[in-house]
Amino acid sequence: MKRNIIYLVLFVTVLISSCQSNHDKRIPAALSLAESGRPDSALIQLNKIDQSMLSDLDMAMYSLAYTMAQDKTGIDIDNDSLIRTAYTYYYNRPEDSLYARSQYYMGKYYALNDSSEKALHCFRKSIVMAKRKHDYDTQCLSLLQQSLILRDYDPDKAILCAKAANSIYNLKGSKLSNKAYYLLNLAECISYKGGNPNICISLARKAIRYAIQSNDSITISNSYQDLASFYGLGGNITLALKATSESLRYNNKDDFSKIFALSQFYVLADSLTQAKRKLSEALPLNINDSCAYYSLKRDIAIKESDLANAESLADSTDLYLDKKNSENLKTRNTYYSLILQKEIARTKALSESKWKSYVILLIAVSALIIILLMSFIFFQKKKQMNEKYEKGVKLHNMEIEHKEIQITTMRKFLLSKIGIIQRLQSLNQSKHKLLLLSKDDWEEIEIFLNSTDNDFVVKIKDDFPELITKELQFLMLVKLKLPYKSIALIYNIEEKSVKQRMFLFKKKLGLQNSKMSTKEFIERY
């Protein structure tokens, strides 16, 4: 009898222990939904789970599943509060099957937040472990992300990564739409090296065949859009227009970026009436779209010599840029406030000890300083804009007093500036993507900047002698305050690549530890 009681106690103990060690079965199920292309269903499942009741293991899997589901629904990983939990848990567990994916999504977070070296470090680890675990999807995705970062400053390595991703997926992958995207990425990496556009065109056409076989209209549309870009790179605007039209035909919704791209090609083809008609169909979805929209309308007005309309559209562009800065400030303030609240709650839950209180106080003061500093920068910028406006009023009064002299001077200035801008928009359709402007054009821009901006080029050459000619030319376009869209058009690259180049310039200009961006530095220089 006594022995039976002992056995019963042991059985109950083992049963309780096994129940406590069981995972919440809804989390692996949600992870499986996200992996199988049903991220919305995965998010619905995960939102029903009380995070406070999860173990460390379940919380790590929950965080990874939630991040994966968000990423597959098109939400950028611009907040590390979730993925950091998974990354920290799996960091010392490299043999876990989810280690490679936690490294991959942490790398995506770093890539979106201008931490390229950290991102590459995570992607390299993800590739090694994914290969060991035969997780070919994660291996290919990490290779693709590596190529996106490397193609700006090491296109040869980017091409190797893109080729590896394409080869592995052709052997191991089965989704035709993914095969199309890996081919398009390889073509883009080759274009960044300035290779033969015909190679890129051939790869894009092969991607279109895969896309058509997959019967995925979005993939077909995106493939045609990339083909249009490569035609544009090769100087064939007629075929670029045709490919962009096909892209729009397969798109099952109004896509601002594709309509905008078609309008840009019409401008390059000097079909301004068609460009304006198509642009009127574009509906900007956010502030970035609005900035690009008004910038292109302004370019059209300049080509038509409609200076009054061009000036009005320039004011609209500046207005949206100001709204964008304000929204960024508001978003960051909210983000830091949420971090502060989260850290306070977490610290209180851990302990009420004295040193924990000091940690809370330190976090609160740090967050407050950051918010105050960002607010100070914002109001300083507004103050500078107000001072600029007052200066403009004084200059206007001087123009009234010296009417004839000022009119003559302003006419010459406008004619000179319009001439330069028109040449910037009349792109030389060379097969080499960095030869869109002639040597004479660059010399004219340099003379213009030296004469109107206090020897800008002379001074920056003296202060930063390590800058090569191509880098000086890029900074000259920034000094002209061209929108990123226009700079991207000149170099035949994407707008996000312009932003990445701007970030890389911070080191060369000695701004690594400064909160000032390259754009602000050059415009104030």
C-alpha positions in Angstrom: 0.0 0.0 0.0 2.8 2.4 1.0 4.7 1.5 -2.2 1.5 2.3 -4.3 1.2 5.7 -2.7 4.8 6.5 -3.5 4.2 5.4 -7.2 1.1 7.5 -7.3 2.9 10.6 -6.0 5.7 10.1 -8.5 3.2 9.7 -11.3 1.4 12.9 -10.4 4.7 14.8 -10.1 5.8 13.6 -13.6 2.4 14.4 -15.0 2.5 18.0 -13.6 6.0 18.5 -14.8 5.2 17.3 -18.3 2.1 19.6 -18.4 4.2 22.6 -17.3 6.9 21.9 -19.9 4.4 21.7 -22.8 4.4 24.5 -25.3 1.4 26.6 -26.1 0.4 24.7 -29.3 -1.1 27.8 -30.9 2.4 29.3 -31.3 3.9 26.5 -33.5 0.6 26.4 -35.4 0.9 30.2 -36.1 4.5 29.8 -37.1 3.4 27.1 -39.6 0.7 29.4 -41.0 3.3 32.2 -41.5 5.7 29.9 -43.3 3.0 28.5 -45.6 2.0 32.0 -46.9 -1.0 32.7 -44.5 0.5 35.5 -42.4 -2.9 37.2 -41.7 -4.2 34.0 -40.2 -1.0 33.7 -38.1 -1.4 37.2 -36.7 -5.1 36.5 -35.7 -3.9 33.4 -33.9 -1.0 35.1 -32.1 -3.1 38.1 -31.0 -5.3 35.8 -29.0 -2.3 34.7 -26.8 -1.5 36.3 -23.5 2.2 37.0 -23.6 2.5 37.4 -19.9 1.8 33.7 -19.3 4.4 32.4 -21.7 7.7 30.7 -20.8 11.0 32.0 -22.2 11.0 29.4 -24.9 7.4 30.1 -25.9 8.0 33.9 -25.8 11.0 33.5 -28.2 9.0 31.4 -30.6 6.0 33.8 -30.3 8.2 36.8 -31.1 9.8 35.2 -34.1 6.4 34.0 -35.5 4.9 37.5 -35.0 7.8 39.1 -36.7 7.7 36.7 -39.6 4.0 37.2 -40.1 4.3 40.9 -40.1 7.2 40.8 -42.6 5.2 38.5 -44.9 2.2 41.0 -44.8 4.6 43.8 -46.0 5.2 45.5 -42.6 8.8 46.7 -42.3 10.7 45.4 -39.2 11.6 48.9 -38.0 11.1 48.1 -34.3 13.2 45.5 -32.5 11.1 45.0 -29.4 9.8 41.6 -30.6 12.6 40.2 -32.8 15.2 41.2 -30.1 13.5 38.8 -27.7 13.8 35.9 -30.2 17.3 36.9 -31.2 18.6 37.0 -27.6 17.0 33.6 -26.8 18.4 31.8 -29.8 21.7 33.5 -29.9 23.4 30.9 -27.7 21.4 28.1 -29.3 22.9 27.9 -32.8 21.7 24.3 -33.2 18.1 25.2 -32.8 16.1 25.0 -36.1 14.9 28.6 -35.6 18.4 30.1 -35.0 18.9 30.9 -38.7 15.6 32.7 -39.0 16.1 34.8 -35.8 19.4 35.9 -37.3 17.8 36.7 -40.6 15.0 38.9 -39.2 17.4 40.6 -36.8 19.6 41.4 -39.9 16.5 42.9 -41.7 15.9 45.2 -38.7 19.5 46.4 -38.8 19.4 46.9 -42.6 16.3 49.1 -42.2 18.0 51.2 -39.6 21.2 52.0 -41.4 23.4 49.4 -39.5 24.8 47.6 -42.6 27.7 46.0 -40.8 25.5 44.5 -38.1 23.0 43.4 -40.7 25.7 41.6 -42.8 27.0 39.9 -39.7 23.5 38.5 -38.9 23.0 37.4 -42.5 26.3 35.6 -42.7 25.4 33.6 -39.5 22.0 32.9 -40.9 23.4 31.5 -44.2 25.9 29.2 -42.4 23.3 27.7 -40.0 20.5 27.6 -42.6 22.7 25.6 -44.9 23.6 23.2 -42.1 19.9 22.7 -41.3 18.9 22.4 -44.9 16.7 25.5 -44.5 17.1 26.6 -48.1 14.4 29.3 -48.0 16.2 31.2 -45.2 19.6 30.6 -46.8 18.4 32.2 -50.1 16.6 35.1 -48.4 19.8 35.9 -46.4 21.9 35.8 -49.6 19.4 38.1 -51.3 19.5 40.6 -48.4 23.3 40.5 -48.5 23.3 41.4 -52.1 20.9 44.3 -51.5 23.4 45.9 -49.0 26.6 45.0 -50.9 25.6 46.2 -54.4 26.0 49.9 -53.6 29.7 49.6 -52.7 30.9 46.1 -53.7 28.8 45.0 -56.7 31.1 42.0 -57.4 30.3 40.5 -54.1 26.6 41.4 -54.5 26.5 39.6 -57.8 28.1 36.5 -56.2 25.4 36.5 -53.5 22.6 37.0 -56.0 23.9 34.2 -58.2 24.2 31.8 -55.2 20.6 32.6 -54.1 19.3 32.1 -57.6 21.2 28.8 -58.1 20.2 27.3 -54.7 16.5 28.2 -55.2 16.5 26.8 -58.7 17.7 23.5 -57.2 15.8 23.4 -54.0 12.9 25.9 -54.3 9.5 25.3 -56.0 7.6 28.6 -56.0 7.9 30.1 -59.5 7.2 33.6 -58.4 10.2 33.4 -56.0 12.4 32.2 -58.9 11.3 35.3 -60.8 12.3 37.6 -57.9 15.7 36.0 -57.5 16.4 36.5 -61.2 15.3 40.1 -61.0 17.6 40.7 -58.0 20.5 39.2 -59.9 19.8 41.5 -62.9 19.7 44.6 -60.6 23.0 43.6 -59.0 24.6 43.3 -62.5 23.1 46.8 -63.4 24.8 48.3 -60.3 28.2 47.3 -61.7 27.4 49.1 -64.9 27.4 45.9 -67.0 25.8 45.3 -70.3 22.0 46.2 -70.0 21.2 43.4 -72.5 22.2 40.8 -69.8 19.8 42.4 -67.4 17.1 42.6 -70.0 17.6 38.9 -70.8 17.3 37.9 -67.1 14.2 40.1 -66.7 12.5 38.4 -69.7 13.3 35.0 -68.1 11.8 36.2 -64.9 8.6 37.3 -66.7 8.3 33.8 -68.1 8.4 32.3 -64.6 6.0 35.0 -63.4 3.5 34.2 -66.2 3.8 30.4 -65.4 3.0 31.2 -61.7 -0.1 33.1 -62.8 0.7 35.7 -60.1 -0.3 39.1 -61.6 1.7 41.1 -59.0 4.9 39.2 -59.8 4.2 39.7 -63.6 3.6 43.4 -63.0 6.8 43.8 -61.0 8.9 41.8 -63.5 7.7 44.1 -66.4 8.5 47.1 -64.3 12.1 46.0 -63.7 12.4 45.2 -67.4 11.3 48.8 -68.1 14.1 50.1 -65.9 16.7 48.0 -67.7 15.4 49.3 -71.1 15.8 52.8 -69.7 19.3 52.0 -68.6 20.1 50.9 -72.1 18.6 54.1 -73.6 15.6 52.4 -75.2 12.8 54.7 -73.9 10.3 53.3 -76.4 10.6 49.7 -75.1 10.7 51.1 -71.5 7.4 52.8 -72.1 5.9 49.6 -73.5 7.2 47.4 -70.6 5.8 49.9 -68.0 2.4 49.9 -69.8 2.4 46.1 -69.5 3.3 46.3 -65.8 0.3 48.6 -65.3 -1.9 46.2 -67.3 -1.2 43.3 -65.0 -1.5 45.3 -61.8 -4.9 44.7 -60.2 -5.0 48.0 -58.4 -3.9 51.6 -58.8 -0.2 51.5 -58.0 1.4 54.9 -57.6 5.0 53.8 -58.1 4.2 52.2 -61.5 2.0 55.1 -62.7 4.7 57.5 -61.6 7.4 55.4 -63.4 5.4 55.6 -66.6 5.1 59.4 -66.2 8.8 59.6 -65.8 9.5 57.7 -69.0 7.1 60.0 -70.8 9.1 63.0 -69.6 12.3 61.4 -70.8 10.6 60.8 -74.2 9.6 64.5 -74.2 5.9 63.4 -74.3 4.9 66.0 -71.7 1.2 65.9 -72.5 1.0 62.2 -72.0 3.2 62.5 -68.9 0.8 65.1 -67.4 -2.3 63.0 -68.3 -0.8 59.8 -66.7 0.4 61.7 -63.7 -3.1 63.0 -63.1 -4.2 59.4 -62.5 -1.6 58.9 -59.8 -2.8 59.1 -56.2 0.0 59.7 -53.7 -0.5 57.4 -50.7 2.0 59.0 -48.3 4.2 62.0 -47.9 7.1 60.4 -49.8 4.8 59.9 -52.8 3.5 63.4 -52.5 7.1 64.8 -52.6 7.9 62.8 -55.7 4.6 63.7 -57.3 5.0 67.5 -57.0 8.7 67.2 -57.9 7.9 65.6 -61.2 5.1 68.1 -61.9 7.7 70.8 -61.3 10.1 69.2 -63.7 7.4 69.2 -66.4 6.6 72.8 -65.7 10.3 73.7 -66.1 10.5 71.8 -69.4 7.5 73.8 -70.6 9.1 77.1 -69.4 6.1 77.7 -67.1 8.2 79.4 -64.3 5.3 80.6 -62.3 3.8 77.1 -62.0 7.3 75.6 -61.3 7.8 78.0 -58.4 4.3 77.1 -57.0 5.0 73.4 -57.3 8.4 73.9 -55.6 6.5 75.4 -52.6 4.2 72.3 -52.5 7.3 70.0 -52.5 8.8 72.0 -49.6 5.5 71.8 -47.7 5.4 68.0 -47.9 9.0 67.7 -46.9 8.3 69.8 -43.8 5.3 67.6 -43.0 7.5 64.5 -43.4 10.1 65.9 -40.9 7.3 66.7 -38.5 5.8 63.2 -38.8 9.2 61.6 -38.3 9.7 63.7 -35.1 6.3 62.8 -33.8 6.8 59.1 -34.6 10.2 59.0 -32.9 8.9 60.8 -29.8 6.1 58.3 -29.6 8.6 55.4 -30.1 10.9 56.7 -27.3 7.9 57.2 -25.0 6.7 53.6 -25.6 10.2 52.4 -24.9 10.3 54.4 -21.7 6.9 53.0 -20.5 7.9 49.5 -21.4 11.2 49.7 -19.5 9.6 51.2 -16.5 7.0 48.4 -16.4 9.5 45.7 -16.9 11.9 47.0 -14.3 9.1 47.4 -11.7 8.0 43.8 -12.4 11.6 42.5 -11.8 12.3 44.2 -8.5 11.5 47.2 -6.3 15.1 47.4 -5.1 16.9 50.7 -5.0 19.3 50.1 -7.9 16.4 49.2 -10.1 14.9 52.6 -9.3 18.1 54.2 -10.4 17.9 52.3 -13.7 14.4 53.6 -14.3 15.5 57.1 -13.5 18.4 56.8 -15.9 16.2 55.5 -18.7 13.6 58.3 -18.0 16.2 61.0 -18.1 17.9 59.6 -21.2 14.6 59.4 -23.0 13.7 62.9 -21.9 17.0 64.3 -23.1 16.6 62.6 -26.5 13.0 64.0 -26.9 14.1 67.5 -25.8 17.1 67.3 -28.2 15.0 66.2 -31.1 12.4 68.9 -30.3 15.2 71.5 -30.1 16.6 70.4 -33.5 13.1 70.6 -35.0 12.4 74.1 -33.6 15.8 75.2 -34.6 15.0 74.2 -38.2 11.7 76.0 -38.0 13.6 79.1 -36.7 16.0 78.9 -39.6 13.2 78.6 -42.0 11.5 81.7 -40.5 14.8 83.6 -40.7 15.1 82.6 -44.3 11.6 83.9 -45.0 12.4 87.2 -43.3 15.6 87.5 -45.3 13.5 86.8 -48.4 11.2 89.7 -47.5 14.1 92.1 -47.1 15.5 91.0 -50.5 12.1 91.6 -52.1 12.1 95.1 -50.7 15.6 95.7 -52.1 14.3 94.4 -55.5 11.6 97.1 -55.4 14.2 99.8 -54.7 16.6 98.6 -57.4 14.0 97.4 -59.8 15.8 97.5 -63.1 19.1 96.2 -61.8 17.4 93.4 -59.9 15.2 92.4 -62.8 18.2 92.1 -65.1 20.2 90.1 -62.5 17.4 87.8 -61.7 16.6 87.1 -65.4 20.3 86.1 -65.9 20.2 83.9 -62.8 17.0 82.2 -63.8 18.2 81.6 -67.4 21.4 80.1 -66.0 19.6 77.9 -63.5 16.9 76.8 -65.9 19.6 75.8 -68.4 21.3 73.6 -65.8 18.1 72.0 -64.6 17.0 71.3 -68.2 20.2 69.6 -68.9 19.9 67.5 -65.8 16.5 66.4 -66.9 17.5 65.8 -70.5 19.4 62.6 -69.6 22.1 61.4 -71.9 20.9 57.8 -72.6 24.3 56.1 -72.4 24.8 52.5 -71.8 27.0 53.3 -68.8 24.8 54.4 -65.9 27.3 57.0 -64.6 27.8 58.8 -67.9 24.3 60.4 -68.1 25.9 63.9 -67.8 28.7 65.1 -70.0 32.0 66.5 -68.8 30.8 70.0 -70.0 27.6 69.6 -67.9 29.6 68.8 -64.8 32.0 71.7 -65.4 29.0 74.1 -65.8 27.4 72.8 -62.6 30.7 73.3 -60.8 31.1 76.9 -62.1 27.5 77.6 -61.2 27.9 76.4 -57.6 31.2 78.2 -57.1 29.7 81.5 -58.3 26.4 81.3 -56.4 27.3 79.4 -53.3 30.6 80.9 -52.1 33.0 78.6 -53.9 31.2 75.5 -52.7 33.2 73.0 -54.8 36.6 74.7 -54.2 36.0 74.7 -50.4 34.8 71.1 -50.2 37.8 69.9 -52.3 40.2 71.7 -49.9 38.5 70.5 -46.8 38.0 66.9 -48.0 40.8 66.1 -50.4 40.1 62.4 -50.2 36.9 62.7 -52.2 37.2 61.5 -55.8 35.6 63.2 -58.8 32.5 61.0 -58.9 31.8 61.6 -55.2 32.2 65.3 -55.7 29.7 65.2 -58.5 27.2 63.3 -56.4 27.6 66.0 -53.6 27.2 68.8 -56.2 23.7 67.3 -57.1 22.9 67.2 -53.4 24.0 70.9 -53.0 21.6 71.8 -55.9 18.8 70.4 -53.6 17.6 67.9 -56.2 15.0 65.5 -54.8 16.3 61.9 -54.2 14.0 60.8 -57.1 15.8 63.1 -59.5 19.3 61.9 -58.3 18.2 58.3 -58.6 17.0 59.0 -62.2 20.3 60.6 -63.2 22.3 57.5 -61.9 19.6 55.0 -63.0 19.3 53.6 -59.5 16.5 53.3 -57.0 15.7 56.0 -54.5 16.6 53.9 -51.5 20.1 53.4 -53.0 20.5 57.2 -53.0 19.7 57.2 -49.3 22.2 54.4 -48.7 24.9 56.4 -50.5 24.0 59.4 -48.4 24.6 57.4 -45.3 28.0 56.1 -46.5 29.1 59.7 -47.1 28.8 60.4 -43.3 32.1 58.6 -42.6 33.9 60.4 -45.4 32.6 63.8 -44.2 33.5 63.0 -40.5 29.9 62.8 -39.4 30.0 59.3 -37.9 29.2 60.6 -34.4 27.0 63.4 -35.5 23.3 63.5 -35.6 23.5 65.7 -38.7 22.7 63.9 -42.0 24.8 64.2 -45.1 22.0 66.2 -46.8 21.9 68.8 -44.0 25.7 69.1 -43.9 26.0 69.7 -47.6 23.1 72.2 -47.8 24.5 74.2 -44.9 28.1 73.9 -46.1 
